[in-house]
Structure formats: C-alpha cells, structure tokens
Amino acid sequence: MSLTKVTSGGIKDGTITNEDISASTSISQSKLSSGADVSGSASGLMTPTHKSKLDSIEVSATANQDAPKVFHQNTAPTSGFSVGDIWYDDDDDIISIAGNISGTPQWIGV
C-alpha cells in the first residue's frame, strides 16, 4: 500500500525540497514565511503597504520625475508645463525656458 498522507510529525525540519512538492500543490502563504517583512537587506513577504507603493508607481516611471519636459511644437504650450521645462519652437528655431514671472510660469526666450 502506498503512502497517501504525510503528517508533520513524520517530517524532519529542513528536509523538504522543491522536487518533493508537486506543481499542483496548494500551500498557504502563512506556511511559507517566518513572518519577516521584506527590507532593503533581507528577503521576506511583501506587505500590503509595500504592494500599495508598487501599485502607485507609474508605468515606465524613471527615478527622476522632476526632470524638465521638452516640448517640440509650433506654438507655446499653455498648460501641462512647469518652471524649468523647455519649449522648442519648430517654426522659428527658438528655444524658451519656462520661468516664474510674478508667481506665474511663463515662457522666456534664451
């Protein structure tokens, strides 16, 4: 008669390997961790807070979200620009930088 059920009393700690577990086996997540959270120097489980942070990262985001935008168009952008952004006027070959004039971002020719 073949063995069909294994109890925890019959297994020595640290002796089960990946090869011992069927790909169709369902294991509760609580059984896979010592409860430690992921940190910068240690692996562990992703907490709901970590998951929320990852979910809020924009697709294809870069490390520097404050880098200036560069606009290539014939007319000055009237919205969606910030101080430090650059506008290249395709028609006139003029470069302008958005500056703060009297508290309002405006295009300044350079």
N, C-alpha and C positions, 0 to 999 in steps of 0.2 A: 504494500500500500504506500502511495507517495504522500509526501508531506504537503498539506494544503494550507496550513496556517502556522505562522511563526509568531511567538509571543515575545515580548520584550525581555522576559526572564531568560530566554534562550539565546540572546544576542549579547555578545561582549561589546562594550563601548568602543567605538572607533574601528570596528571590523567590517562595516558595510561599505562597499564601493559603488560607483556609478554602474558598473557592469552587473551588480547584484539586483538592480532595480529595473523593472520593466518600463519601457517608454510610456505605457498606458497607465502607469500607477499615478494615483492622485494623492498628493501629500499636502497636508495643511501647512500654510505658511508659518504658523506658530511653531511648527516642528523643525523648521529649517534655520532658526536663528537662536543665538543665545540672548537675543533681545537688544543687542547693541545697535545703535544708530550709525549710519554712515557718517564719517567725518573726513577731514582733509587727509588724514593719515591712516585711517582704518576702514576696512570694508564692513558692511552690515546691511540692514534693511533701509529702504527709502521710507521716510516718514511721510505722513500726509502733508506736512509743511514743505518738505523737500519737493514732493510731487507738485504742489501748488506753484512753487517757484519755477520749476521747469515748464509747467503749462503756461506760465505767463511770459516766457521768452518768445519774442517774435521769430518767425521762421526766417532763416538765413541772417539772423542778427549778427552783428560784429561786436567786438569788445568795446569799440569807441562809438557810442550812439550820439556823441556830441560833435562829431566831425562835420565840417561845413558841407552843405549841399551845393552842387554846381548846376545851375540852370543854363541850358543852351536853347535860346528861343529869341524870336524877333522883338517881342515886347516885354517890358519889365514885369516880372511876377508880382501880383498884387496880394497874394495870400500864400500861406504854406512856407514862408521863408522866415529866417531868424537872423539876428545880428551875427555877422561873420560869414554868412552864405555868399556865394559868388554867382553873378549873372553875366553870361557872355552873350552879347547882342549879335546874333548870327548875321543880320543885315549890315551892320555898321562896323563890325570888328571892334567893339568897345567892351571893356571889362569893367564891371562895377561890383562893389562890395556893399553888403547891407550893413549900415551903421545906425547908431542910435542918435537921432536928432530930436531934441525936446521930448524924449521919452517914447518916440515912435520909430520903429525900424524903417529906414528909407535907403534907397539905392544911391551910392556915392561913386562917381566915376573915378577911375585911377589912371 
